[in-house]
Amino acid sequence: MKKRMIGLAFLILTFPAVGISLPTRQYRHTFEFPKNADETLYDWKVDVGPDGMRLLKTELLADEMGVTTGGMREKVCGLVWIKKEFLLDSVQAEAALLLIHANTLNPDEFVKQGGFLWVEVNGHLIRLEPDIPRMLTGGWIRCDVPVSFLKPGLNSVVLRNETPVPFFASVEASRLPNRSAKSRDGGKTWDYDHLGEAGFIDGEYLIRLRLTRYPAEAEILSEFIELASLVSQEAIKPAVKLRGLSLDLDQIAPPGTSISFSLRGGETPAYSPTTWTPWLSISDLTERNYENWRFLQWRAQLRTTDHRRTPVLKKLSLRADLEVLYEKNPNVRVTVADNMKIIRGYYPFTFQDASEPRLQVLRQRYRLDEVVGHASSEFEKFRVLAFWVRGMWRDGWGKHNLELHTPWDALIALELAPQYKASGMCVIYSNTFIQCALAVGLQARGIILDHHFVAEVWSNEYRKWVTFDIAASTDSLRAAFHMKDELPLNCLETHTLAREGKKDQIWIVPAGPFPKINGTDQKREKMYGPNEWEARFGMPFRNNYLTSWLPGELEHGFIQYHYDGYLWWKDTPIPKYEEYTYQSSHPRDFYWTINHAQVFLSATADPVELRVTLDTVTPNFASYEVRLDGGDWKTTEANFGWALHPGMNTLEVKPVNTFGLDGITSLIKVIYGNE
């Protein structure tokens, strides 16, 4: 085991406000892994192992994102061969798996008709008979490749089909890295610029390579840390001044591996380029860098130049030399703190901007304010809107118009639906519902459940994400959500209950006038329910499809899934669905919180005044509103002083979005004196 300390010593400075030098003490915040892993954020390349945080022993090589359509395909048959090249810095892998996307809705037909492929890897031949069960729930054909076939540098993978059954491979349009080619003469000559059946695509074939080896690097981030929390865990923190920082580390770093550390900090509770410094290595920290830090964040970057080895971070202790400027008044105590902590995930999510003109057109053209106007609560608005959206398609799942591939665009879908021209299927129903919710100031996002697409809405009432299935039945206009013990569920909760054999605890509750159905009885009406939740679920990284359809899966649901821009939940460290890059088993990556204000309280020079600092993640945030002692709501800045009076003091804070809708109210009650 290798132990190391990184740190700098700094001079103790005089605090100008009081004109004297105050004593400085050292405080510590220790992260032990895996015990404190949930206090960190990390990318898909990190493995939370029993001995610490390490690189995850799997790596996907993909030169494309899978932005393609059913028409962007190559017919591999006879003299038409295709080639995909992979550039490897080294091999150093225990196993290799080739993943080939079949551009068809039913790739098993190729197998049923006796089709097979020859796969040539650097001159080594493999006869590939697609294993349908191994394809799991997607159209990705898996081919094991002996690692001895691979080499450092450029690796060639050639696919040919000598059977009369055509095989269709998908193509993405892109000029770089230019590692896909087509031969029309059985491999004698190769064309890198004219791919596809008609030769109109310059791009890459959707062929990916997964290697059982450690990736070159990964990133671990701490949560945003309030420095004063190192001194006290009480709701009211002392005012402190940072005088020095160091890190004590317990790590394993075999030859060829390393872990580098950096920090950043600022005045506000969360990173902002205007209030925080950029990332700084410990050696680059100076007194000038951190003089205004109240909050900070550390970053660990795990690296290896040998794919057979990984560093391991076992423990990290943040040591801060803090000068306590003002202690909390002992006559002031918090009696109530309904103050939700903001939960953040590693991956950023892009919310639909309220200023998008098409969003406003959607709201006005379909009079959405009137649609939800009679609802008695926020959650009732979601139920009304779900039932209304599903009712816009009177022809069930649109069996007669699936040839029209409707984009993820509510304006187009709602225009075509009354004409029986809009694709009637789950992904269109759900995205139309999501965008209608966004148009009236509510928040919703898309979720993929195996081969079903649903929405999750953010409920201020329940303070959580809740699943809404707008296409819960293929036979009726039913839209529904799930509940257990009178509490609505999100996808992870339903997924977990299904995997644990507890489907009987789930109720499918209609948004409209239908009877609810137990989760074990979903065959009725061909219902979608917990059975579909059990296999897998994933999430797009955005909900602003009214602004741009791309990047994304333009024909989602019409051919097997292929887009590599979703975050997939995984139940095991090594993902079961090898064809995708972004996979996580960290709940906060999916279930971050929005629409509430977190309140930070600290002492000031005045013993009867508290400093209030606010933080929020509110899409289309407009302002904070505050109410003192049950008075009128008033707009406030993110920082203000709260003057206390003897007895009970009440502070209420809420964020308001640009639609004028209130978020969740945070409540703090403080007694000053002996009451």
HUFEN-V601587 format. One record per helix or strand of 2 or more residues. SS is the DSSP state (~ for helix, > for strand). FROM is the first residue (numbers start at 0). LEN is the number of residues. Records with the same first field share a line. If there is no record, write none. Layout:
SS = FROM-LEN, FROM-LEN
This chain:
> = 1-6, 23-9, 39-3, 45-4, 51-4, 58-3, 72-5, 79-9, 95-7, 116-5, 123-5, 139-6, 152-8, 166-7, 179-4, 202-3, 206-5, 216-6, 224-2, 235-2, 238-14, 256-10, 279-2, 294-10, 311-15, 331-7, 443-6, 451-8, 463-6, 479-5, 486-2, 506-4, 516-2, 536-4, 565-4, 582-2, 595-8, 608-8, 620-8, 633-3, 638-5, 646-11, 665-7
~ = 36-3, 107-5, 132-3, 146-3, 226-4, 281-3, 286-4, 356-9, 367-4, 377-14, 409-8, 425-14, 490-9, 502-3, 518-3, 523-3, 529-4, 586-3
